[in-house]
Amino acid sequence: HGDLEYPLGIYEDDLKNINPNFYVADNVSERMNKMRTHLINVRKNWNELEYRKNYIKKLCSVIDVSEQDVLDKTWFDVDKNKSCEDFSFIKTYTSQEGYEKIFSLMNTVFRCENITEDQYDMATFLLEYINIELFNYIHLKNNEANNFEDVVYRGCYFTEDIVESFKALLQLPVEKRGIGIPLSLMSSSKNINVAFEFLENQQFPDEDIKKQIPVLFKIHVSNLDRDFLDFYHSFYPDSVVSSICAVPIENLSVSKDEEEVLLRGAFFHVINFYELERKVKNVPIKVVEVVMVNSNRDHLTGSSFENTNARKLFNNLVGIQKFRKAREVLENEDERSLYFSAEKKLWQQLLLTEEECKQEKNKNTILGEK
């Protein structure tokens, strides 16, 4: 999780009928790959001041933040001489007006046709600055937000066909029960009552009320086990891994009482679907229960691992972590057994990936000696 690609469990053909809020369109993987290419380019040219200034000016004309603050913004572990305690993009996102502007910019590159290179670059810079703020926040300002693990909730409305699509995911093989919101942001709360309140307060035109079904996402957030992280770093010790996929931001939020947890580029694995007795507008609430891994490789230094097996190894470990978390959460023994079998296959894949990493490491050692 956290790389700009489909991690284990995201299969476009299986998900093309899922609600477009999850950006699963016919060419979503192509657009993600393009965003990834742009992000690599942005990071390679990060120290070119005029290059950044050009896009910062454009970005700040859309989103009301200070150009100078953005220009000074960087990863705290890259330049310790700069002030890295500005979180204006996150704060802007927590306001209604700011949310609409940020969402609109990211939404454009995944839903609209004829996207220009300039629009891709704008979205890429926005994504990178949000990455930077989240990274700096969990390391500098709020250590309690680092390595966040808990259950969080989000209330949404979907039409019946979309709800049935979520339910149908559970009929697929375990490996294919994934949904994603790539390269975007999603609000959630540690307090289930905040999600219920959102559902109750949502307004629709009279003709649409009967078409909308209240859905509660129950999201189990997990981090990579320390043993997994140590194993990954045994091959790639300089690769930065952080927990910017799920960050509690109530201290930055306009509405502090909402206990908001910001989910960045969330990839969910669906493990359960059921109905609550509780109703909203006389309609029972459907629950989509998912797991996600809050471990991420996005960092300015990430491009240096492009031609290695780092991503493959990391995604393999994340897949095992997801299935392990699913087994921990699920009560149905048959389902737990399915996840055990799927996890076993991933361990077999991991052995093969480990051999590839060893060969790569040995080759690099020989080259280094020469």
Disulfide bonds with the S-S distance in Angstrom:
none
